[in-house]
Amino acid sequence: QVQLVESGGGLVQAGGSLRLSCAASRNIVIFNAMGWYRQAPGKHREMVAIFNEDDSTNYAESVKGRFAIYRDSAKNTMYLQMNNLKSEDTAVYLCHGIVFGYPYWGQGTQVTVSS
């Protein structure tokens, strides 16, 4: 069993920054893939940024150049640095990981960007 716990969300003005954290209950080296997704009210869940199995990264077009995904294996934590936030970034941000083919999700953290 794996638990993922997000933190770092909040209310920020447009143009501001936030850093989200996803703490895993297991060593993150066992994850086949990890990433961040988001879901805004009335919209489908969408990929924001992910680590692929080969450690390459992918970003949604809407966040390229503004967001950065990275992780610290020593802390079993993955991060999402979000800069130059826009009102359209408002959503619940969820951490996701795959271990031995099984998907795990965190409970989510709310990010609200005021214009």
N, C-alpha and C positions, 0 to 999 in steps of 0.2 A: 504494500500500500504506500502511496506517495501523497503527501499534502503539499499544496502550493498556496502561499499566503502573500497577497499583494499589499503594498502600502505606498504612501507618497502622493496619493491623489489630493485634490482640493480645488479651491476657487482661485483663479488667477486672471489677471487682465490680459487682454489681447497683446501679443508681443512679449509676454513673459515666458518663464521657463518653469518646468517641474521635472523631477526625477522620480520615476516609479521603480519600486523594488519588488522582486518576486523571490521569496525565500522558500527553498525546497527542504523537505524533511529528509531527503536522501542526497547523497553526493551527486551533483549535477553531471558528473562525467558519465553516469549510466543512462542519461537521456539520449535517445536517438535524435531528437529534435526538440527545440524549445522556441517559444516566441510569444509575442503580444498580439492580442486581438482587441477589437473594440466594438461596442454596440450602442448606437444612439437610439433614442426613443422612436419607435415606428420604422426602424431600419434593420436590415439584416446585419448579422455579425460579420465583420470584415477583418482580414489580416492587416496588421500594421507593420510588424517587423518580425522576422524569424531567423533563427539559426537552422540551417539544413543539416542533414546527417554528416555532410562532409565539412561542416563548420563554415560554409559560405553563408552569406546573409542575403535576404531579400527584403525590400521595403515597398510599401504601397507608394504609388506615384505621388499621392497627395502629401506624403510626409518626407520624401527624399530631400536631403539637404537640410532638414530641420530636426529630424529625430535620429538618434543613434542607439543601437542595441549593443549591449556588451554584458559580460558575465565575469564573476569572480569565483572560481572553483573552490578556493580556500574558504570562502564564506557560504558556499552553496547557494549563491544568489545571482539572479539575472536582473539587469537594469534596463530601463528605457529613459534616456535623456531626451527631453522634449523642449526644443527652443522655438522662439518666434511662434508661440501658440496662437491659433486662430479660433474664432467662435465655432467653426465647423469641426474642430477637434473635440468638442464637448461630447462625452460618451462615458460609458462604463468600460474601463480597460481591464482585460482579463489575461492572466498568465496561462500558458498552455504548454504541456510537455508530453512527450511520448516515451514510454519506457517499455521495452520488449513488445512493441506494437500496441500497447494499451494507452489510450489518451487520458490525460488528467487535466483538470481545470481548477483554477483558483476561484474564489468567490467574487472577485472583481473589486475595483476601486474607482470611485467617481472622479472624473475630471470635468470641471466646468470652467469655460473660458468666457469671460464677460467682454463685450465689445464696447 
